[in-house]
Amino acid sequence: MTVTTALTACPLNSKSLLGSSVNTPEVTSLAELNAQVDEWDWQDDQRRIGERPRTVGEFFATRNRYCSRCPRTTSRPGGS
């Protein structure tokens, strides 16, 4: 079984886009795709940009404290 992702339908898939390429992950299940995305997120959180003293994940954790979620509302846009 092959899982079709949004990337496979993208006309830019595996083509050069501003000097970089977009690769389609090849997985056999949605669970495998989710595991790959989790691994990529973890790797990105461990990354340092240049000589900065903290990792990307550490900077995000610091900044995330100052961001708030939108309030929940029961009203609908445009009326009732």
Backbone torsions as a table, in degrees:
resi	resn	phi	psi	omega
1	MET	NA	133.2	177.3
2	THR	-113.0	131.3	179.2
3	VAL	-89.5	127.0	177.2
4	THR	-88.7	124.2	178.5
5	THR	-104.5	168.2	177.5
6	ALA	-59.5	-29.2	-178.6
7	LEU	-67.7	-31.4	-177.2
8	THR	-69.9	-25.3	179.5
9	ALA	-88.1	-7.8	-176.7
10	CYS	-73.1	127.2	-179.7
11	PRO	-65.9	-16.3	-179.8
12	LEU	-92.0	0.8	-176.5
13	ASN	-54.9	130.2	178.9
14	SER	58.8	19.9	176.3
15	LYS	-107.3	160.7	177.1
16	SER	-72.9	129.1	179.3
17	LEU	-132.8	105.7	-178.5
18	LEU	53.9	41.2	175.4
19	GLY	84.6	2.7	177.6
20	SER	-128.0	164.9	179.3
21	SER	-116.5	154.1	178.4
22	VAL	-109.2	120.6	-178.3
23	ASN	-102.0	142.1	176.2
24	THR	-90.9	121.6	177.2
25	PRO	-67.0	136.8	177.9
26	GLU	-103.1	111.9	-177.9
27	VAL	-133.9	163.0	179.6
28	THR	-104.5	-7.8	179.4
29	SER	-154.7	162.0	176.5
30	LEU	-65.7	-35.0	178.0
31	ALA	-62.3	-40.3	178.2
32	GLU	-65.8	-40.8	177.2
33	LEU	-62.0	-45.5	178.5
34	ASN	-61.4	-38.7	178.0
35	ALA	-64.1	-39.8	177.8
36	GLN	-64.9	-43.9	179.5
37	VAL	-62.6	-41.3	177.1
38	ASP	-60.5	-41.8	179.0
39	GLU	-64.5	-43.2	178.7
40	TRP	-63.7	-40.3	177.0
41	ASP	-61.1	-44.3	-179.7
42	TRP	-62.9	-44.2	179.6
43	GLN	-61.9	-40.7	179.7
44	ASP	-66.0	-38.2	178.2
45	ASP	-63.4	-27.1	-179.3
46	GLN	-84.6	-11.0	-174.2
47	ARG	-73.4	143.8	172.5
48	ARG	-110.2	142.4	177.4
49	ILE	-99.0	115.5	179.9
50	GLY	56.2	-131.0	-178.1
51	GLU	-101.6	19.1	-178.9
52	ARG	-61.7	145.6	-173.8
53	PRO	-73.9	-19.8	-177.3
54	ARG	-121.4	159.0	178.6
55	THR	-77.9	168.7	177.5
56	VAL	-58.3	-42.7	179.3
57	GLY	-63.2	-39.0	178.6
58	GLU	-66.7	-41.9	176.7
59	PHE	-62.5	-42.2	179.9
60	PHE	-62.2	-44.3	-179.5
61	ALA	-60.8	-38.1	178.6
62	THR	-67.6	-47.2	-178.1
63	ARG	-71.7	-33.6	-176.5
64	ASN	-62.6	-28.9	178.3
65	ARG	-61.6	-28.8	-176.7
66	TYR	-90.6	-6.7	178.4
67	CYS	-93.6	139.0	177.6
68	SER	-118.5	154.5	178.1
69	ARG	-79.3	155.5	175.6
70	CYS	-66.4	142.7	-179.8
71	PRO	-66.3	146.9	176.5
72	ARG	-75.3	141.9	179.9
73	THR	-141.7	151.2	177.8
74	THR	-101.6	-6.8	-179.7
75	SER	-75.0	155.7	179.6
76	ARG	-107.6	146.1	177.0
77	PRO	-61.2	135.0	175.1
78	GLY	84.4	10.4	176.4
79	GLY	148.8	-147.3	-170.6
80	SER	-33.0	NA	NA
